């Protein structure tokens, strides 16, 4: 599944399908999956989607007191079920966090000195991330939508291409999150971390027209259904793919996230700083930013043409 469904508030009682056969002990208290998730929910204040990620990851374990052999068996099961290395590594991160918590406690940071079982990350293929071409971007940006639904879709695309925001961040926006005077927008990112990013003058004009024409109130969602509820990313994905086909091209893989890849690549290609890009995209790790901002073959060819020692102009 390319995109996760929207999540309701997580219910700790919804854990009966997790392995209940054994509970490890930490100090004098029994600890298990539900204790770990409850602590992350109430003390670490992680998001509902993160709680669901833990729950899904723990289903690969046969026991909540896993040995090294149990961890190995879990990874083998993932691979046998057809999970790619990226999917396996996602589950491995959750499982390793849980095993460390059980053995060392919540206040000790995991490091080389830890002797508890752990799973090594699988090697992931370094694929070129999908992006929209310049021609495709121009077609989508210059599209002349008709009616409220098309205007809404067009503004979503403008937002994605102009800010590099995640689709989930854009669909949660309220009108009050946008500062049209200073060309800034406040995004509610992963881990409930807010960040303020700039918007272009062109996007400001499009937002102003949309808010005025459709009477969007300050506290209302910028992008809402007819019932004033949040749009679902799957519906937006379907609309965007259909629009691309109507324009004569197939949308790139991971379509909505590809707008983010496209933004990052264009940002650096036009001289943007990678550290500034990290802040704009909301990455806590610079390596993640570098992975998004790949150089295309055409970029490498252009640089080589300027720098080759065989050129007569050198």
BANU-247388 format. One record per residue (C-alpha): x, y, z; chain. Coordinates in Angstrom, 3 decimals, padded with zeros to 6 digits, m for minus. Layout:
<px: X | py: Y | pz: Z | kette: A>
...
//
This chain:
<px: 000.000 | py: 000.000 | pz: 000.000 | kette: A>
<px: 001.566 | py: 003.270 | pz: m001.079 | kette: A>
<px: m000.266 | py: 005.489 | pz: 001.333 | kette: A>
<px: m001.560 | py: 004.815 | pz: 004.806 | kette: A>
<px: m005.216 | py: 005.293 | pz: 005.560 | kette: A>
<px: m006.348 | py: 008.030 | pz: 007.905 | kette: A>
<px: m006.198 | py: 006.866 | pz: 011.515 | kette: A>
<px: m008.696 | py: 007.296 | pz: 014.296 | kette: A>
<px: m007.568 | py: 007.846 | pz: 017.877 | kette: A>
<px: m005.660 | py: 004.742 | pz: 018.877 | kette: A>
<px: m007.342 | py: 002.447 | pz: 021.404 | kette: A>
<px: m005.053 | py: 000.402 | pz: 023.658 | kette: A>
<px: m007.809 | py: m002.181 | pz: 024.010 | kette: A>
<px: m007.421 | py: m002.915 | pz: 020.313 | kette: A>
<px: m004.398 | py: m005.123 | pz: 020.985 | kette: A>
<px: m006.047 | py: m008.500 | pz: 021.464 | kette: A>
<px: m004.687 | py: m009.770 | pz: 018.155 | kette: A>
<px: m001.061 | py: m009.315 | pz: 019.304 | kette: A>
<px: 000.825 | py: m012.364 | pz: 020.665 | kette: A>
<px: m000.271 | py: m012.672 | pz: 024.315 | kette: A>
<px: 001.615 | py: m015.816 | pz: 025.292 | kette: A>
<px: 004.442 | py: m014.308 | pz: 027.317 | kette: A>
<px: 005.279 | py: m011.041 | pz: 029.021 | kette: A>
<px: 008.892 | py: m010.101 | pz: 029.733 | kette: A>
<px: 009.947 | py: m008.524 | pz: 032.988 | kette: A>
<px: 011.722 | py: m005.209 | pz: 033.489 | kette: A>
<px: 012.729 | py: m004.773 | pz: 037.132 | kette: A>
<px: 009.838 | py: m006.110 | pz: 039.186 | kette: A>
<px: 007.180 | py: m005.269 | pz: 036.658 | kette: A>
<px: 005.941 | py: m007.352 | pz: 033.753 | kette: A>
<px: 006.286 | py: m005.555 | pz: 030.443 | kette: A>
<px: 004.828 | py: m006.312 | pz: 027.027 | kette: A>
<px: 003.608 | py: m004.853 | pz: 023.754 | kette: A>
<px: 000.628 | py: m003.081 | pz: 025.288 | kette: A>
<px: 002.807 | py: m001.505 | pz: 028.014 | kette: A>
<px: 005.274 | py: m000.224 | pz: 025.422 | kette: A>
<px: 002.543 | py: 001.235 | pz: 023.228 | kette: A>
<px: 000.718 | py: 002.735 | pz: 026.179 | kette: A>
<px: 003.898 | py: 004.446 | pz: 027.377 | kette: A>
<px: 004.655 | py: 005.808 | pz: 023.921 | kette: A>
<px: 001.099 | py: 007.083 | pz: 023.636 | kette: A>
<px: 000.787 | py: 008.724 | pz: 027.040 | kette: A>
<px: 004.361 | py: 009.719 | pz: 027.914 | kette: A>
<px: 006.012 | py: 010.270 | pz: 024.536 | kette: A>
<px: 002.832 | py: 011.614 | pz: 022.903 | kette: A>
<px: 003.504 | py: 009.868 | pz: 019.593 | kette: A>
<px: 000.929 | py: 010.221 | pz: 016.834 | kette: A>
<px: m001.878 | py: 007.701 | pz: 016.200 | kette: A>
<px: m000.186 | py: 006.645 | pz: 012.955 | kette: A>
<px: 003.041 | py: 005.857 | pz: 014.845 | kette: A>
<px: 001.085 | py: 003.744 | pz: 017.327 | kette: A>
<px: m000.458 | py: 001.837 | pz: 014.433 | kette: A>
<px: 003.024 | py: 001.358 | pz: 012.970 | kette: A>
<px: 004.179 | py: m000.243 | pz: 016.237 | kette: A>
<px: 001.119 | py: m002.471 | pz: 016.328 | kette: A>
<px: 001.608 | py: m003.643 | pz: 012.749 | kette: A>
<px: 005.343 | py: m004.255 | pz: 013.263 | kette: A>
<px: 004.844 | py: m006.364 | pz: 016.393 | kette: A>
<px: 002.587 | py: m008.773 | pz: 014.524 | kette: A>
<px: 005.710 | py: m010.276 | pz: 012.959 | kette: A>
<px: 006.850 | py: m011.511 | pz: 016.376 | kette: A>
<px: 005.631 | py: m014.794 | pz: 017.853 | kette: A>
<px: 006.372 | py: m013.661 | pz: 021.410 | kette: A>
<px: 006.721 | py: m010.373 | pz: 023.230 | kette: A>
<px: 009.984 | py: m011.623 | pz: 024.792 | kette: A>
<px: 011.910 | py: m012.300 | pz: 021.567 | kette: A>
<px: 015.306 | py: m013.935 | pz: 021.465 | kette: A>
<px: 017.835 | py: m013.368 | pz: 018.702 | kette: A>
<px: 016.450 | py: m016.425 | pz: 016.907 | kette: A>
<px: 012.918 | py: m015.022 | pz: 017.206 | kette: A>
<px: 014.039 | py: m011.763 | pz: 015.620 | kette: A>
<px: 015.716 | py: m013.630 | pz: 012.773 | kette: A>
<px: 012.565 | py: m015.689 | pz: 012.245 | kette: A>
<px: 010.497 | py: m012.491 | pz: 012.085 | kette: A>
<px: 012.656 | py: m011.070 | pz: 009.285 | kette: A>
<px: 012.527 | py: m014.368 | pz: 007.384 | kette: A>
<px: 008.744 | py: m014.290 | pz: 007.655 | kette: A>
<px: 008.653 | py: m010.740 | pz: 006.296 | kette: A>
<px: 010.743 | py: m011.695 | pz: 003.297 | kette: A>
<px: 008.718 | py: m014.835 | pz: 002.641 | kette: A>
<px: 005.584 | py: m012.697 | pz: 002.595 | kette: A>
<px: 007.150 | py: m010.526 | pz: m000.098 | kette: A>
<px: 008.080 | py: m007.421 | pz: 001.909 | kette: A>
<px: 010.735 | py: m005.285 | pz: 000.300 | kette: A>
<px: 013.841 | py: m004.248 | pz: 002.193 | kette: A>
<px: 012.359 | py: m000.809 | pz: 002.911 | kette: A>
<px: 009.220 | py: m002.343 | pz: 004.408 | kette: A>
<px: 011.257 | py: m004.799 | pz: 006.476 | kette: A>
<px: 013.483 | py: m002.014 | pz: 007.788 | kette: A>
<px: 010.461 | py: m000.020 | pz: 008.858 | kette: A>
<px: 009.242 | py: m002.940 | pz: 010.987 | kette: A>
<px: 012.790 | py: m003.649 | pz: 012.220 | kette: A>
<px: 013.118 | py: m000.110 | pz: 013.607 | kette: A>
<px: 009.944 | py: m000.552 | pz: 015.655 | kette: A>
<px: 010.923 | py: m004.010 | pz: 016.878 | kette: A>
<px: 014.436 | py: m002.898 | pz: 017.888 | kette: A>
<px: 012.984 | py: 000.027 | pz: 019.818 | kette: A>
<px: 010.668 | py: m002.329 | pz: 021.698 | kette: A>
<px: 013.394 | py: m004.899 | pz: 022.510 | kette: A>
<px: 015.677 | py: m002.165 | pz: 023.828 | kette: A>
<px: 012.845 | py: m000.752 | pz: 025.956 | kette: A>
<px: 012.154 | py: m004.179 | pz: 027.463 | kette: A>
<px: 015.788 | py: m004.910 | pz: 028.306 | kette: A>
<px: 017.229 | py: m001.502 | pz: 029.161 | kette: A>
<px: 014.212 | py: 000.629 | pz: 030.007 | kette: A>
<px: 012.841 | py: 003.852 | pz: 028.530 | kette: A>
<px: 015.497 | py: 006.183 | pz: 029.952 | kette: A>
<px: 018.594 | py: 004.512 | pz: 028.494 | kette: A>
<px: 019.608 | py: 005.316 | pz: 024.943 | kette: A>
<px: 020.436 | py: 002.320 | pz: 022.778 | kette: A>
<px: 024.094 | py: 002.095 | pz: 021.785 | kette: A>
<px: 026.936 | py: m000.304 | pz: 021.013 | kette: A>
<px: 027.213 | py: m001.223 | pz: 024.704 | kette: A>
<px: 023.699 | py: m002.715 | pz: 024.732 | kette: A>
<px: 023.796 | py: m006.512 | pz: 024.879 | kette: A>
<px: 020.133 | py: m007.205 | pz: 024.127 | kette: A>
<px: 019.031 | py: m008.940 | pz: 020.888 | kette: A>
<px: 018.622 | py: m006.696 | pz: 017.876 | kette: A>
<px: 018.068 | py: m006.991 | pz: 014.141 | kette: A>
<px: 020.426 | py: m005.455 | pz: 011.609 | kette: A>
<px: 018.880 | py: m003.274 | pz: 008.923 | kette: A>
<px: 018.642 | py: m004.850 | pz: 005.481 | kette: A>
<px: 020.520 | py: m003.294 | pz: 002.600 | kette: A>
<px: 018.128 | py: m001.199 | pz: 000.529 | kette: A>
<px: 018.473 | py: m000.680 | pz: m003.237 | kette: A>
<px: 019.453 | py: 002.878 | pz: m004.153 | kette: A>
<px: 016.752 | py: 003.528 | pz: m006.728 | kette: A>
<px: 016.275 | py: 006.854 | pz: m008.457 | kette: A>
<px: 013.294 | py: 008.489 | pz: m006.795 | kette: A>
<px: 010.348 | py: 009.207 | pz: m009.108 | kette: A>
<px: 009.780 | py: 012.834 | pz: m010.131 | kette: A>
<px: 007.607 | py: 014.836 | pz: m012.495 | kette: A>
<px: 009.291 | py: 016.236 | pz: m015.592 | kette: A>
<px: 009.455 | py: 019.980 | pz: m016.214 | kette: A>
<px: 006.913 | py: 019.611 | pz: m019.011 | kette: A>
<px: 004.505 | py: 017.701 | pz: m016.777 | kette: A>
<px: 004.845 | py: 020.312 | pz: m014.025 | kette: A>
<px: 004.076 | py: 023.118 | pz: m016.456 | kette: A>
<px: 000.992 | py: 021.271 | pz: m017.719 | kette: A>
<px: m000.336 | py: 020.817 | pz: m014.187 | kette: A>
<px: 000.522 | py: 024.345 | pz: m013.017 | kette: A>
<px: m000.948 | py: 026.031 | pz: m016.121 | kette: A>
<px: m004.098 | py: 023.884 | pz: m016.096 | kette: A>
<px: m007.285 | py: 025.984 | pz: m016.132 | kette: A>
<px: m009.656 | py: 024.259 | pz: m013.696 | kette: A>
<px: m013.414 | py: 024.752 | pz: m013.777 | kette: A>
<px: m015.648 | py: 024.610 | pz: m010.733 | kette: A>
<px: m014.879 | py: 024.173 | pz: m007.061 | kette: A>
<px: m013.650 | py: 020.564 | pz: m007.146 | kette: A>
<px: m011.148 | py: 021.221 | pz: m009.939 | kette: A>
<px: m010.057 | py: 024.484 | pz: m008.309 | kette: A>
<px: m009.460 | py: 022.593 | pz: m005.059 | kette: A>
<px: m007.384 | py: 019.919 | pz: m006.793 | kette: A>
<px: m005.363 | py: 022.522 | pz: m008.658 | kette: A>
<px: m004.546 | py: 024.423 | pz: m005.464 | kette: A>
<px: m003.472 | py: 021.183 | pz: m003.734 | kette: A>
<px: m001.035 | py: 020.523 | pz: m006.579 | kette: A>
<px: 000.279 | py: 024.087 | pz: m006.452 | kette: A>
<px: 000.843 | py: 023.703 | pz: m002.710 | kette: A>
<px: 002.710 | py: 020.413 | pz: m003.130 | kette: A>
<px: 004.977 | py: 021.689 | pz: m005.892 | kette: A>
<px: 005.635 | py: 025.057 | pz: m004.228 | kette: A>
<px: 006.393 | py: 023.908 | pz: m000.671 | kette: A>
<px: 007.564 | py: 020.288 | pz: m000.922 | kette: A>
<px: 005.101 | py: 019.468 | pz: 001.863 | kette: A>
<px: 003.758 | py: 015.990 | pz: 002.539 | kette: A>
<px: 000.233 | py: 015.390 | pz: 001.292 | kette: A>
<px: m000.912 | py: 014.686 | pz: 004.860 | kette: A>
<px: 000.422 | py: 018.071 | pz: 005.964 | kette: A>
<px: m001.391 | py: 019.881 | pz: 003.174 | kette: A>
<px: m004.735 | py: 018.177 | pz: 003.793 | kette: A>
<px: m004.636 | py: 019.178 | pz: 007.480 | kette: A>
<px: m004.131 | py: 022.875 | pz: 006.738 | kette: A>
<px: m006.567 | py: 025.409 | pz: 008.095 | kette: A>
<px: m006.938 | py: 028.897 | pz: 006.699 | kette: A>
<px: m005.396 | py: 030.368 | pz: 009.860 | kette: A>
<px: m002.208 | py: 028.370 | pz: 009.216 | kette: A>
<px: m001.446 | py: 030.601 | pz: 006.243 | kette: A>
<px: 000.138 | py: 034.035 | pz: 006.640 | kette: A>
<px: m000.549 | py: 035.705 | pz: 003.319 | kette: A>
<px: 001.056 | py: 038.981 | pz: 004.390 | kette: A>
<px: 004.461 | py: 037.428 | pz: 005.103 | kette: A>
<px: 004.209 | py: 034.583 | pz: 002.545 | kette: A>
<px: 004.491 | py: 031.850 | pz: 005.190 | kette: A>
<px: 002.590 | py: 028.685 | pz: 006.054 | kette: A>
<px: 002.716 | py: 026.644 | pz: 009.265 | kette: A>
<px: 002.781 | py: 022.904 | pz: 008.635 | kette: A>
<px: 001.989 | py: 020.236 | pz: 011.209 | kette: A>
<px: 004.594 | py: 017.591 | pz: 010.372 | kette: A>
<px: 005.590 | py: 014.138 | pz: 011.551 | kette: A>
<px: 005.785 | py: 013.606 | pz: 015.279 | kette: A>
<px: 003.565 | py: 016.655 | pz: 015.881 | kette: A>
<px: 006.493 | py: 018.897 | pz: 014.915 | kette: A>
<px: 005.408 | py: 022.188 | pz: 013.416 | kette: A>
<px: 007.531 | py: 024.137 | pz: 010.973 | kette: A>
<px: 007.057 | py: 027.405 | pz: 009.122 | kette: A>
<px: 007.948 | py: 027.390 | pz: 005.425 | kette: A>
<px: 007.820 | py: 030.102 | pz: 002.763 | kette: A>
<px: 005.371 | py: 030.200 | pz: m000.126 | kette: A>
<px: 005.672 | py: 031.983 | pz: m003.436 | kette: A>
<px: 003.783 | py: 035.083 | pz: m004.507 | kette: A>
<px: 002.070 | py: 032.980 | pz: m007.178 | kette: A>
<px: 000.794 | py: 030.502 | pz: m004.575 | kette: A>
<px: m000.393 | py: 033.373 | pz: m002.377 | kette: A>
<px: m002.521 | py: 034.725 | pz: m005.225 | kette: A>
<px: m004.054 | py: 031.297 | pz: m005.847 | kette: A>
<px: m004.822 | py: 030.825 | pz: m002.131 | kette: A>
<px: m006.380 | py: 034.282 | pz: m001.827 | kette: A>
<px: m008.661 | py: 033.714 | pz: m004.821 | kette: A>
<px: m009.708 | py: 030.275 | pz: m003.559 | kette: A>
<px: m010.449 | py: 031.458 | pz: m000.003 | kette: A>
<px: m012.405 | py: 034.466 | pz: m001.278 | kette: A>
<px: m014.343 | py: 032.668 | pz: m004.011 | kette: A>
<px: m015.415 | py: 029.773 | pz: m001.801 | kette: A>
<px: m015.807 | py: 031.680 | pz: 001.460 | kette: A>
<px: m013.348 | py: 029.647 | pz: 003.507 | kette: A>
<px: m013.562 | py: 030.764 | pz: 007.140 | kette: A>
<px: m010.386 | py: 031.324 | pz: 009.234 | kette: A>
<px: m010.846 | py: 028.172 | pz: 011.344 | kette: A>
<px: m012.046 | py: 025.936 | pz: 008.512 | kette: A>
<px: m009.966 | py: 023.405 | pz: 006.647 | kette: A>
<px: m008.482 | py: 024.927 | pz: 003.527 | kette: A>
<px: m009.247 | py: 021.736 | pz: 001.598 | kette: A>
<px: m012.447 | py: 020.071 | pz: 002.749 | kette: A>
<px: m015.193 | py: 017.799 | pz: 001.456 | kette: A>
<px: m018.736 | py: 019.057 | pz: 000.926 | kette: A>
<px: m019.402 | py: 017.922 | pz: 004.510 | kette: A>
<px: m016.466 | py: 020.054 | pz: 005.746 | kette: A>
<px: m014.417 | py: 016.995 | pz: 006.697 | kette: A>
<px: m010.797 | py: 016.320 | pz: 005.748 | kette: A>
<px: m010.083 | py: 014.983 | pz: 002.283 | kette: A>
<px: m008.625 | py: 011.491 | pz: 002.111 | kette: A>
<px: m005.262 | py: 011.175 | pz: 000.423 | kette: A>
<px: m006.425 | py: 008.149 | pz: m001.574 | kette: A>
<px: m009.137 | py: 010.227 | pz: m003.208 | kette: A>
<px: m006.640 | py: 012.986 | pz: m004.000 | kette: A>
<px: m004.289 | py: 010.374 | pz: m005.459 | kette: A>
<px: m007.052 | py: 009.062 | pz: m007.697 | kette: A>
<px: m007.952 | py: 012.586 | pz: m008.885 | kette: A>
<px: m004.328 | py: 013.454 | pz: m009.669 | kette: A>
<px: m003.715 | py: 010.243 | pz: m011.615 | kette: A>
<px: m006.892 | py: 010.807 | pz: m013.605 | kette: A>
<px: m005.858 | py: 014.395 | pz: m014.345 | kette: A>
<px: m002.411 | py: 013.323 | pz: m015.532 | kette: A>
<px: m003.924 | py: 010.766 | pz: m017.906 | kette: A>
<px: m006.256 | py: 013.414 | pz: m019.314 | kette: A>
<px: m003.160 | py: 015.509 | pz: m020.082 | kette: A>
<px: m001.536 | py: 012.666 | pz: m021.988 | kette: A>
<px: 000.954 | py: 011.237 | pz: m019.500 | kette: A>
<px: 001.078 | py: 008.647 | pz: m016.732 | kette: A>
<px: 001.776 | py: 009.987 | pz: m013.275 | kette: A>
<px: 005.129 | py: 008.873 | pz: m011.798 | kette: A>
<px: 005.239 | py: 006.194 | pz: m009.129 | kette: A>
<px: 004.347 | py: 007.246 | pz: m005.590 | kette: A>
<px: 002.531 | py: 010.085 | pz: m007.303 | kette: A>
<px: 001.770 | py: 012.418 | pz: m004.411 | kette: A>
<px: 005.149 | py: 011.908 | pz: m002.746 | kette: A>
<px: 006.825 | py: 012.385 | pz: m006.128 | kette: A>
<px: 005.860 | py: 016.062 | pz: m005.897 | kette: A>
<px: 008.088 | py: 016.210 | pz: m002.815 | kette: A>
<px: 010.948 | py: 014.512 | pz: m004.641 | kette: A>
<px: 010.453 | py: 016.934 | pz: m007.534 | kette: A>
<px: 010.521 | py: 019.951 | pz: m005.223 | kette: A>
<px: 013.743 | py: 018.809 | pz: m003.523 | kette: A>
<px: 015.539 | py: 018.115 | pz: m006.787 | kette: A>
<px: 014.468 | py: 021.434 | pz: m008.295 | kette: A>
<px: 015.421 | py: 023.313 | pz: m005.130 | kette: A>
<px: 019.035 | py: 022.125 | pz: m005.265 | kette: A>
<px: 019.266 | py: 022.306 | pz: m009.040 | kette: A>
<px: 018.431 | py: 026.007 | pz: m008.890 | kette: A>
<px: 021.093 | py: 026.698 | pz: m006.265 | kette: A>
<px: 019.241 | py: 026.082 | pz: m003.009 | kette: A>
<px: 021.218 | py: 025.131 | pz: 000.092 | kette: A>
<px: 020.853 | py: 021.538 | pz: 001.330 | kette: A>
<px: 020.676 | py: 022.710 | pz: 004.956 | kette: A>
<px: 017.846 | py: 025.116 | pz: 004.133 | kette: A>
<px: 016.129 | py: 022.336 | pz: 002.224 | kette: A>
<px: 016.351 | py: 020.098 | pz: 005.289 | kette: A>
<px: 014.463 | py: 022.707 | pz: 007.325 | kette: A>
<px: 011.846 | py: 023.278 | pz: 004.641 | kette: A>
<px: 011.133 | py: 019.583 | pz: 004.247 | kette: A>
<px: 011.097 | py: 018.880 | pz: 007.972 | kette: A>
<px: 013.813 | py: 016.247 | pz: 008.067 | kette: A>
<px: 015.575 | py: 015.612 | pz: 011.374 | kette: A>
<px: 018.379 | py: 013.794 | pz: 009.537 | kette: A>
<px: 020.360 | py: 015.450 | pz: 006.750 | kette: A>
<px: 020.956 | py: 012.072 | pz: 005.103 | kette: A>
<px: 017.230 | py: 011.804 | pz: 004.445 | kette: A>
<px: 017.303 | py: 015.135 | pz: 002.630 | kette: A>
<px: 020.247 | py: 014.016 | pz: 000.516 | kette: A>
<px: 018.339 | py: 010.894 | pz: m000.478 | kette: A>
<px: 015.376 | py: 012.893 | pz: m001.702 | kette: A>
<px: 017.485 | py: 015.380 | pz: m003.606 | kette: A>
<px: 019.135 | py: 013.159 | pz: m006.186 | kette: A>
<px: 020.851 | py: 014.446 | pz: m009.301 | kette: A>
<px: 019.378 | py: 013.383 | pz: m012.613 | kette: A>
<px: 021.453 | py: 011.949 | pz: m015.443 | kette: A>
<px: 020.988 | py: 015.204 | pz: m017.360 | kette: A>
<px: 022.367 | py: 017.177 | pz: m014.400 | kette: A>
<px: 025.459 | py: 014.986 | pz: m014.263 | kette: A>
<px: 025.976 | py: 015.304 | pz: m018.019 | kette: A>
<px: 025.778 | py: 019.096 | pz: m017.851 | kette: A>
<px: 028.304 | py: 019.275 | pz: m015.015 | kette: A>
<px: 030.661 | py: 016.877 | pz: m016.801 | kette: A>
<px: 030.468 | py: 018.917 | pz: m019.992 | kette: A>
<px: 031.618 | py: 022.014 | pz: m018.082 | kette: A>
<px: 034.364 | py: 020.306 | pz: m016.096 | kette: A>
<px: 035.873 | py: 017.714 | pz: m018.436 | kette: A>
<px: 039.610 | py: 018.115 | pz: m018.901 | kette: A>
<px: 039.233 | py: 017.311 | pz: m022.595 | kette: A>
<px: 037.190 | py: 020.440 | pz: m023.321 | kette: A>
<px: 038.982 | py: 023.079 | pz: m025.402 | kette: A>
<px: 037.511 | py: 025.822 | pz: m023.256 | kette: A>
<px: 039.396 | py: 024.569 | pz: m020.128 | kette: A>
//
